[in-house]
Amino acid sequence: MVRKGPAANVLHADCPSRRALDLIADKWTTLVIHLLRGGRMRYGEIHKGIGGISQKMLTQTLRQMEQNGLVTRTVYPVVPPHTEYELTHLGRTLLEPLGALCRWAETHLPEWQKALRKFGNTG
């Protein structure tokens, strides 16, 4: 669907681009995309690969990502069911920017922790 009218602007409260920003700015979405950069994975592999995510949150995140065109879900008709997830073309367009955020978080962790300690927080 092509948006008619003024250009998209995430700073406008009524702009639909905010929904996209909400989804991709979510930490779980970012981590799923980061993990799926290597290719198709089963649900259990994703769950094991992302420390601290509950099954409920992973299911919810994957469902939202599928509904928004970021991942495809393939169910194989075997017993027990075999489900795999893979980034779509749209999802792969987020690899570079979200990968950069993940690398930033890892690279600047010591500085971030130092800033937190300065104000009595732990990190």
C-alpha positions in Angstrom: 0.0 0.0 0.0 1.4 3.4 -1.0 0.9 6.2 1.5 -0.7 9.3 -0.1 -0.3 12.7 1.3 2.7 14.2 3.2 5.9 12.3 3.4 6.4 9.9 6.3 7.7 11.5 9.4 8.3 9.5 12.6 8.1 12.8 14.6 4.4 13.2 13.7 2.2 11.5 16.2 -0.2 10.2 13.6 2.3 8.9 11.1 2.1 5.1 10.5 5.9 5.0 10.3 5.9 5.1 14.1 4.4 1.6 14.2 7.4 0.4 12.2 9.8 2.2 14.5 8.1 0.7 17.5 8.6 -2.8 16.1 12.2 -2.4 15.0 13.2 -0.5 18.1 12.1 -3.3 20.3 15.0 -5.2 21.8 13.6 -8.6 21.1 13.0 -7.8 17.5 16.5 -6.5 17.2 18.0 -9.6 18.7 15.9 -11.9 16.5 17.0 -10.1 13.4 20.6 -10.2 14.6 20.4 -13.9 15.3 18.7 -14.7 12.0 21.4 -13.0 10.0 23.0 -16.4 9.6 19.9 -17.8 7.9 16.9 -20.0 8.6 16.5 -21.3 12.1 14.0 -23.4 14.1 12.0 -21.9 16.9 14.0 -23.9 19.5 17.3 -22.6 18.1 16.1 -19.0 18.3 14.9 -19.5 21.8 18.3 -21.0 22.9 20.2 -18.3 21.0 18.6 -15.4 22.7 19.4 -15.4 26.4 16.6 -14.3 28.7 13.7 -14.4 26.3 10.6 -16.3 27.4 8.7 -18.6 25.1 5.7 -16.3 25.3 7.7 -13.2 24.3 9.5 -15.0 21.5 6.3 -16.3 20.1 4.7 -12.8 20.3 7.8 -11.2 18.7 8.0 -13.7 15.9 4.3 -13.3 15.2 4.6 -9.5 15.1 7.6 -9.8 12.8 5.7 -12.2 10.5 2.6 -9.9 10.4 4.9 -6.9 9.5 6.7 -8.7 6.7 10.1 -9.1 8.5 10.2 -12.9 8.7 8.6 -15.9 7.0 7.4 -18.9 9.0 7.5 -22.3 7.4 5.7 -25.2 9.2 6.6 -28.7 8.0 3.8 -31.3 8.4 5.7 -33.8 10.5 5.3 -35.1 14.0 6.3 -33.2 16.1 5.7 -30.1 14.0 8.9 -28.5 12.6 8.8 -24.7 12.3 11.5 -22.5 10.8 11.9 -18.8 10.6 13.8 -16.8 8.0 14.3 -13.1 7.3 12.4 -11.7 4.4 13.9 -9.3 1.9 12.4 -6.5 4.1 13.9 -8.0 7.2 17.3 -8.3 5.7 17.3 -4.6 5.0 17.5 -4.1 8.8 20.7 -6.3 9.2 23.1 -3.4 8.6 21.5 -0.7 10.8 20.5 -3.1 13.6 23.8 -4.9 13.4 25.5 -1.5 13.9 23.4 -0.9 17.0 24.4 -4.3 18.4 28.1 -3.7 17.7 27.8 -0.3 19.3 26.3 -1.7 22.5 29.1 -4.3 22.7 31.9 -1.9 21.8 30.8 0.9 24.2 29.8 -1.3 27.1 32.7 -0.3 29.3 32.0 3.5 28.8 28.3 2.9 29.3 28.9 1.0 32.6 31.3 3.8 33.7 28.6 6.4 33.1 26.0 4.3 35.1 28.4 3.9 38.0 29.0 7.6 38.1 25.3 8.1 39.0 25.1 5.1 41.4 23.5 2.7 38.9 24.8 -0.7 38.0 25.0 -2.0 34.5 
